[in-house]
Amino acid sequence: MITQDLSLDFKVTGQDAYWLLDFCQKNNTKPQAVFEEFLQSFKANKAVKTPVKKSDYAGGLAEFANPELIPLEDQAVEMAIKAKYGID
């Protein structure tokens, strides 16, 4: 499993900045507290992975591919690259 620490830099501008300041004034809070609450809720959520069909990432006809031929295709590509670039 790969884990990493993320550093987030937020810039609130334009209408969003006015909305945030208005929200903070009405709720008697500071923008920093709002962001800290947002980050805590962000960290608490788990990533949701939706199943991906072959056709979503490999072309519309990929779902009809013969899985037995895939290793042979990989081998053919490797042989072609070796032949083209003179790699032993």
Backbone as CSV, one residue per row, in Angstrom:
resi,resn,N_x,N_y,N_z,CA_x,CA_y,CA_z,C_x,C_y,C_z
1,MET,0.846,-1.179,0.000,0.000,0.000,0.000,0.887,1.235,0.000
2,ILE,0.559,2.178,-0.823,1.319,3.424,-0.906,0.582,4.490,-0.112
3,THR,1.317,5.133,0.771,0.734,6.240,1.527,1.621,7.459,1.328
4,GLN,1.030,8.599,1.475,1.801,9.823,1.348,1.135,10.925,2.144
5,ASP,1.958,11.857,2.584,1.438,13.032,3.268,1.157,14.089,2.219
6,LEU,0.026,14.722,2.355,-0.350,15.745,1.392,-0.247,17.116,2.034
7,SER,0.254,18.038,1.287,0.285,19.418,1.718,-0.677,20.181,0.817
8,LEU,-1.651,20.806,1.428,-2.666,21.511,0.648,-2.525,23.015,0.846
9,ASP,-2.612,23.735,-0.229,-2.551,25.189,-0.189,-3.830,25.715,-0.827
10,PHE,-4.665,26.339,-0.017,-5.941,26.848,-0.511,-5.844,28.349,-0.741
11,LYS,-6.421,28.780,-1.839,-6.562,30.205,-2.110,-8.028,30.444,-2.424
12,VAL,-8.632,31.282,-1.641,-10.041,31.605,-1.849,-10.097,33.022,-2.390
13,THR,-10.695,33.162,-3.570,-10.737,34.469,-4.214,-12.148,34.765,-4.709
14,GLY,-12.331,35.985,-5.118,-13.585,36.386,-5.748,-14.804,36.184,-4.870
15,GLN,-15.872,35.718,-5.497,-17.147,35.533,-4.816,-17.032,34.523,-3.680
16,ASP,-16.170,33.507,-3.859,-15.981,32.520,-2.799,-15.400,33.159,-1.547
17,ALA,-14.488,34.119,-1.727,-13.896,34.804,-0.582,-14.955,35.615,0.158
18,TYR,-15.810,36.298,-0.590,-16.887,37.054,0.054,-17.839,36.119,0.796
19,TRP,-18.163,34.984,0.172,-19.060,34.026,0.814,-18.440,33.500,2.097
20,LEU,-17.137,33.156,2.051,-16.462,32.615,3.232,-16.428,33.641,4.358
21,LEU,-16.084,34.873,4.043,-16.044,35.913,5.074,-17.425,36.163,5.661
22,ASP,-18.440,36.199,4.809,-19.809,36.385,5.280,-20.230,35.233,6.186
23,PHE,-19.912,34.013,5.774,-20.242,32.830,6.569,-19.560,32.890,7.936
24,CYS,-18.272,33.256,7.935,-17.519,33.310,9.190,-18.061,34.394,10.122
25,GLN,-18.434,35.541,9.566,-18.986,36.611,10.391,-20.326,36.205,10.990
26,LYS,-21.178,35.571,10.189,-22.492,35.152,10.683,-22.385,34.059,11.737
27,ASN,-21.357,33.215,11.630,-21.209,32.097,12.560,-20.132,32.335,13.609
28,ASN,-19.621,33.560,13.653,-18.627,33.948,14.645,-17.461,32.948,14.689
29,THR,-16.880,32.700,13.549,-15.752,31.769,13.452,-14.699,32.349,12.521
30,LYS,-13.542,31.707,12.488,-12.442,32.165,11.640,-12.313,31.248,10.425
31,PRO,-11.853,31.784,9.297,-11.670,30.947,8.106,-10.773,29.734,8.365
32,GLN,-9.732,29.922,9.188,-8.828,28.810,9.496,-9.588,27.655,10.143
33,ALA,-10.525,27.962,11.028,-11.313,26.913,11.688,-12.190,26.177,10.680
34,VAL,-12.718,26.916,9.709,-13.549,26.292,8.680,-12.710,25.314,7.861
35,PHE,-11.497,25.726,7.487,-10.629,24.843,6.714,-10.191,23.629,7.528
36,GLU,-9.894,23.831,8.810,-9.503,22.697,9.650,-10.637,21.681,9.744
37,GLU,-11.861,22.154,9.883,-13.009,21.243,9.930,-13.171,20.516,8.591
38,PHE,-12.970,21.254,7.510,-13.044,20.640,6.188,-11.994,19.538,6.039
39,LEU,-10.755,19.822,6.456,-9.691,18.830,6.337,-9.958,17.605,7.200
40,GLN,-10.501,17.808,8.392,-10.821,16.668,9.255,-11.887,15.788,8.618
41,SER,-12.895,16.397,8.036,-13.934,15.598,7.385,-13.384,14.940,6.119
42,PHE,-12.467,15.620,5.447,-11.831,15.053,4.255,-11.006,13.820,4.617
43,LYS,-10.237,13.904,5.697,-9.410,12.779,6.141,-10.259,11.612,6.626
44,ALA,-11.425,11.899,7.181,-12.280,10.848,7.728,-12.960,10.040,6.629
45,ASN,-13.154,10.645,5.480,-13.811,9.941,4.374,-12.864,8.948,3.734
46,LYS,-13.411,7.857,3.281,-12.629,6.831,2.593,-12.899,6.953,1.089
47,ALA,-11.884,6.654,0.320,-12.034,6.702,-1.135,-13.015,5.625,-1.587
48,VAL,-13.829,5.981,-2.534,-14.791,5.037,-3.091,-14.316,4.667,-4.486
49,LYS,-14.131,3.374,-4.688,-13.694,2.917,-6.007,-14.871,2.274,-6.710
50,THR,-15.143,2.780,-7.879,-16.212,2.192,-8.677,-15.587,1.204,-9.647
51,PRO,-16.282,0.125,-9.933,-15.716,-0.844,-10.871,-15.538,-0.222,-12.254
52,VAL,-14.426,-0.538,-12.875,-14.112,0.006,-14.188,-14.186,-1.118,-15.210
53,LYS,-14.973,-0.884,-16.244,-15.056,-1.857,-17.328,-13.867,-1.661,-18.259
54,LYS,-13.450,-2.741,-18.901,-12.355,-2.633,-19.859,-12.652,-1.575,-20.910
55,SER,-13.896,-1.503,-21.322,-14.245,-0.562,-22.387,-14.073,0.890,-21.962
56,ASP,-14.034,1.159,-20.644,-13.859,2.526,-20.171,-12.431,3.023,-20.339
57,TYR,-11.456,2.120,-20.284,-10.083,2.576,-20.335,-9.264,2.001,-21.487
58,ALA,-9.790,1.057,-22.217,-8.981,0.430,-23.260,-9.665,0.401,-24.617
59,GLY,-10.664,1.178,-24.810,-11.353,1.186,-26.093,-12.599,0.335,-26.051
60,GLY,-13.537,0.654,-26.891,-14.847,0.009,-26.864,-14.849,-1.479,-27.134
61,LEU,-13.886,-1.984,-27.895,-13.888,-3.408,-28.243,-13.030,-4.253,-27.303
62,ALA,-12.393,-3.635,-26.321,-11.491,-4.373,-25.438,-12.204,-5.466,-24.656
63,GLU,-13.462,-5.268,-24.353,-14.172,-6.282,-23.579,-14.357,-7.579,-24.369
64,PHE,-14.183,-7.507,-25.681,-14.319,-8.701,-26.504,-12.971,-9.362,-26.798
65,ALA,-11.886,-8.818,-26.246,-10.553,-9.358,-26.508,-10.403,-10.743,-25.896
66,ASN,-9.601,-11.556,-26.545,-9.325,-12.907,-26.059,-8.194,-12.819,-25.034
67,PRO,-8.473,-13.095,-23.750,-7.437,-12.959,-22.721,-6.249,-13.894,-22.933
68,GLU,-6.452,-14.974,-23.660,-5.347,-15.903,-23.911,-4.322,-15.309,-24.874
69,LEU,-4.737,-14.336,-25.674,-3.825,-13.741,-26.651,-3.015,-12.573,-26.093
70,ILE,-3.425,-12.042,-24.971,-2.750,-10.855,-24.427,-1.269,-11.113,-24.162
71,PRO,-0.881,-12.234,-23.507,0.559,-12.470,-23.318,1.307,-12.585,-24.648
72,LEU,0.674,-13.170,-25.659,1.322,-13.282,-26.965,1.490,-11.915,-27.617
73,GLU,0.508,-11.034,-27.430,0.613,-9.673,-27.958,1.748,-8.926,-27.265
74,ASP,1.840,-9.086,-25.940,2.928,-8.447,-25.198,4.281,-8.941,-25.703
75,GLN,4.375,-10.244,-25.928,5.615,-10.833,-26.423,5.947,-10.303,-27.824
76,ALA,4.950,-10.170,-28.672,5.170,-9.658,-30.026,5.654,-8.213,-29.997
77,VAL,5.080,-7.403,-29.128,5.504,-6.004,-29.007,6.947,-5.947,-28.520
78,GLU,7.269,-6.767,-27.528,8.629,-6.797,-27.002,9.627,-7.206,-28.090
79,MET,9.277,-8.217,-28.877,10.155,-8.669,-29.961,10.338,-7.572,-31.010
80,ALA,9.273,-6.852,-31.334,9.355,-5.779,-32.330,10.247,-4.645,-31.843
81,ILE,10.129,-4.299,-30.566,10.964,-3.223,-30.003,12.426,-3.641,-30.013
82,LYS,12.689,-4.894,-29.613,14.073,-5.385,-29.608,14.655,-5.377,-31.012
83,ALA,13.865,-5.788,-31.992,14.345,-5.811,-33.374,14.589,-4.402,-33.900
84,LYS,13.694,-3.478,-33.593,13.811,-2.113,-34.103,15.028,-1.400,-33.535
85,TYR,15.281,-1.586,-32.232,16.350,-0.851,-31.574,17.613,-1.683,-31.361
86,GLY,17.640,-2.916,-31.890,18.831,-3.758,-31.786,19.169,-4.160,-30.369
87,ILE,18.163,-4.396,-29.560,18.364,-4.799,-28.164,18.380,-6.319,-28.100
88,ASP,19.365,-6.864,-27.364,19.416,-8.326,-27.204,18.700,-8.756,-25.951
